[in-house]
């Protein structure tokens, strides 16, 4: 057993996010054959990812606030603390905070064969796409 000291909180890059988003890594592969990564991600109100997809899918578990999430062509979902959302491999999507609330989620995913291609980043979510919001907001 080993205690792993936490890495410093990092601010996510503006080319992949709109607004202020911070990440605290939790877990990454430590031995041959491991591929799981986990992080706590904090979004300021209105902050969100760009459109993106993951080679092996992604699980997001909301721990605080109100999240907005959307798959390409789908409805914007309103996700509350304690709820978990799974996005299948290759599905283009975005996630972020509601306009008036901070949001925190755990992000869990397996790295792809080439860790550099685990996440494919696409264009920013437009203000109009974000403003459409969930139908139950």
C-alpha positions in Angstrom: 0.0 0.0 0.0 1.2 3.5 -0.8 0.0 7.0 0.1 0.2 9.2 -3.0 0.7 12.8 -2.4 -1.8 15.0 -4.3 -0.7 16.9 -7.4 -1.3 20.7 -7.3 -4.7 21.9 -8.6 -4.4 22.9 -12.3 -6.5 25.3 -14.3 -7.7 23.7 -17.5 -6.6 25.3 -20.8 -9.0 27.9 -22.4 -8.7 26.2 -25.9 -10.6 23.2 -24.4 -12.9 25.0 -21.9 -15.1 28.1 -21.6 -14.9 29.8 -18.2 -12.8 28.8 -15.2 -12.3 25.0 -14.7 -9.9 23.4 -12.3 -8.8 19.8 -12.0 -7.3 17.8 -9.1 -5.9 14.4 -10.3 -6.9 11.4 -8.2 -5.6 8.4 -10.0 -3.6 7.4 -13.1 -2.0 4.2 -14.3 0.8 3.1 -12.0 1.6 -0.3 -13.4 1.7 -2.2 -16.7 -1.8 -3.0 -17.8 -3.6 -0.3 -15.9 -5.5 2.4 -17.8 -7.9 4.1 -15.3 -7.7 7.8 -14.6 -9.8 9.7 -12.1 -10.0 13.4 -11.2 -12.1 15.9 -9.4 -13.1 18.7 -11.7 -14.5 22.0 -10.5 -16.5 24.4 -12.8 -17.3 28.0 -12.1 -20.9 29.0 -13.0 -21.4 28.9 -16.7 -18.1 27.1 -17.3 -18.0 24.1 -19.7 -15.9 21.9 -21.8 -15.5 22.1 -25.5 -17.2 19.3 -27.5 -15.1 16.2 -27.2 -15.1 12.3 -27.1 -13.2 9.6 -25.3 -11.7 6.5 -26.9 -13.1 4.2 -24.2 -16.0 6.3 -22.8 -16.3 8.4 -19.7 -18.2 8.2 -16.4 -19.0 11.5 -14.6 -20.4 11.6 -11.0 -21.7 14.9 -9.9 -20.8 15.7 -6.2 -21.8 19.3 -5.9 -23.9 21.9 -7.7 -25.9 21.5 -10.9 -24.3 20.1 -14.1 -25.4 20.5 -17.7 -24.4 17.7 -20.1 -25.2 17.0 -23.7 -24.4 14.4 -26.4 -24.2 15.7 -29.9 -27.8 15.9 -31.3 -29.3 15.1 -27.9 -31.1 17.1 -25.2 -29.2 19.0 -22.6 -29.4 17.1 -19.4 -29.6 18.6 -15.9 -27.6 16.4 -13.5 -27.7 16.7 -9.8 -25.4 15.6 -6.9 -25.3 11.9 -6.5 -26.2 11.2 -10.1 -23.8 9.5 -12.5 -23.7 9.8 -16.3 -21.9 7.4 -18.7 -20.9 8.5 -22.1 -20.0 5.6 -24.5 -16.7 5.4 -26.5 -16.6 7.9 -29.4 -19.7 9.8 -28.4 -19.3 13.6 -28.8 -20.4 15.5 -25.8 -19.8 18.4 -23.4 -20.4 19.0 -19.7 -20.3 22.0 -17.5 -21.9 24.0 -14.7 -25.3 25.6 -14.7 -25.2 29.4 -15.3 -25.8 30.3 -11.6 -24.1 27.4 -9.7 -20.6 26.0 -9.2 -20.4 22.3 -10.1 -18.0 19.6 -9.1 -17.8 16.1 -10.7 -15.6 13.1 -10.5 -14.3 12.2 -14.0 -13.4 8.6 -14.6 -12.1 7.1 -17.8 -9.7 4.5 -19.2 -6.9 5.7 -21.4 -6.8 4.6 -25.0 -4.2 2.4 -26.6 -2.2 5.7 -27.1 -2.8 7.9 -24.0 -2.4 11.0 -26.2 -5.6 10.0 -28.2 -7.7 9.1 -25.1 -9.7 12.4 -25.6 -10.4 14.0 -28.9 -11.1 17.7 -28.5 -13.4 19.5 -30.9 -14.9 23.0 -31.2 -16.1 25.1 -28.3 -19.7 24.8 -27.3 -21.4 28.0 -28.6 -23.2 30.4 -26.3 -26.4 29.5 -28.1 -25.9 25.8 -27.5 -25.2 26.3 -23.8 -28.1 28.9 -23.4 -30.6 26.3 -24.7 -30.2 24.6 -21.4 -32.1 21.6 -20.2 -35.9 21.4 -20.7 -36.4 20.8 -16.9 -34.3 23.7 -15.6 
